[in-house]
Amino acid sequence: MRGPKDMFERRLRKFQELLRKNNIGGAVIRALSTFTYFTGTRWLRPSLLIPAEGEPMVFVVEGEAEEFKRRSWIEDVQEYQDAESLMGGVVSWIRGNGYKRVGLEFSVERDAYLLFLKVFQRLNPEVEVVDILDLTFQLRMIKDPGELDNIKKAGKIAKKGMDFASELIAPGLSELQIASEISHLLMKEGSEDPKVYVSTTPRVHAEPFRDAYVKDNGVVTVVIGADYNNYYANMARTFLVGEVKNEVKRAMEVKKLAYDVAIKSTKPGITFSAVEKKIYEVYRHERLDDYYVKGYTHGVGLLIEEPPITTIVVGHRFWKIEEGMVLAIVHPPLMLPEGAIKHEDTFIVRGDNLEKIT
């Protein structure tokens, strides 16, 4: 268990208050990051059942219970052999408690399968299924001291990975070779599930290709998500290889200007859209607005990218910045024909200042 028991208990009790406030009898947690948030351990194929009143229950595969109990504070751990018995256990829990409204996270995250929802609805036609994603992230967006400590440690690992990338990149190396070498270093430093993206072509999000290579006089962008105790820090840099066009160099300089404006403008009480407008003005003034991708920031925590996700969810751009948020700034690249120009770091929102951790 990566943290004190009372911390996880407090999180769960706050969540139960939200369930009661929203007239939800219980929640079935399948999304891996939220499961980790409440139980204290990452566990594949998770099923955590949280009643609005009472104690939580976890289902794990037969033979896993002893190890799970060693890594979590949850006492009621049930084993199952197959998907049928898992679903049967969940249905019995719901019917036995007489729940009429049950919460599920409508998430695209790992293990939060849409198939599970469809089977669940077929077996429980009388039960109303409620999306609780906003409730879980109402808690998760504001980080507690233990979470911040983990994120800071992850930031140090990410920085080592990026320093290594700056020494490693050379003409002829493939994106996959670069990503694998960086991932190896991050794992040696304690990152259990690192995310490394490398692009030698203009791509916003770049899973590394084995047949895309660093070119002479080219552009390489590296994005690193390093985790520590399941919490991430996110950073990105663009590297210039050899002699590149002056327009590329100018874009690098303008990107840094936008980065500085974003850092100075990101303060509690300000909407993300207000900061976005200032960034856009920088690009417009420098005649680079045609290359600009909107959405200047996203949250970082148990996921490398989590709410507020202004890059994906338009409505999040109108949320107000809050103290205790952890944000990746500035996320989107300038999409030049030569490549994606990025400069991104992870920050903790502290009053009128940001604490940089990568």
TAQUIMO-V867998 format. One record per helix or strand of 2 or more residues. SS is the DSSP state (helix for helix, strand for strand). FROM is the first residue (numbers start at 1). TO is the last residue. If there is no record, write none. Layout:
{{SS	FROM	TO} {SS	FROM	TO}}
This chain:
{{helix	5	21} {strand	26	29} {helix	32	39} {strand	47	51} {strand	57	61} {helix	65	71} {strand	76	80} {helix	83	97} {strand	101	104} {helix	114	123} {strand	128	131} {helix	133	140} {helix	145	168} {helix	175	188} {strand	195	199} {strand	218	228} {strand	231	241} {helix	246	265} {helix	272	285} {helix	289	291} {strand	297	299} {strand	306	309} {helix	314	318} {strand	326	329} {strand	334	336} {strand	339	341} {strand	343	350} {strand	353	356}}
